Amino acid sequence: MLGGKDAQPKGLDLRFARIALVTAVLTLALAGTASAKQSRPDPADFSFLATIDCGSGPIAVGSTDDIYAPLVDLRNGRTYDPVAWDVSFGDFHFVDVKEGFIPTRRNSMECSYVDEWVSGTVTLKRTCRDYDGRDRGDHGRHHGRHDRWDRHRHGRHSRRG
């Protein structure tokens, strides 16, 4: 029955909608805060604790026995992908490059590496964050350079022929 005794006032419906919206927003905000706190890695999970320096200051990282497993920043969980090593310990000298990867200045960066056993350099694969400080994942074509199908660019890769 419309408008009879059983009908609820419009203000009450609007109040319930506002309460539901505020509850949903608070739940998402608290869940985001909790997940951010959980992302800090435990140093006990790593075989080696090391310090790398890529030019912007030392970074404490954890690493495993696999030399090409990601190095994990112990402060925030950010990962760094090693692609080449040049380290030594006493008379032992180890040099290796990941199979199929050719390090260049554009796709990699060289960093100092020191752990309790070895010291030297590790070459890390560059990510988009390394170019402008913002993390966009691993999309190598968005560095402010022209895309190969850019319509404002003329020449071999343009769509004009």
Secondary structure as GFF3:
##gff-version 3
##sequence-region A 1 161
A	DSSP	alpha_helix	10	38	.	.	.	ID=ss1
A	DSSP	three_ten_helix	43	45	.	.	.	ID=ss2
A	DSSP	beta_strand	48	53	.	.	.	ID=ss3
A	DSSP	beta_strand	58	63	.	.	.	ID=ss4
A	DSSP	beta_strand	71	73	.	.	.	ID=ss5
A	DSSP	beta_strand	79	80	.	.	.	ID=ss6
A	DSSP	beta_strand	82	89	.	.	.	ID=ss7
A	DSSP	beta_strand	92	97	.	.	.	ID=ss8
A	DSSP	beta_strand	108	115	.	.	.	ID=ss9
A	DSSP	beta_strand	119	125	.	.	.	ID=ss10
A	DSSP	alpha_helix	129	132	.	.	.	ID=ss11
###
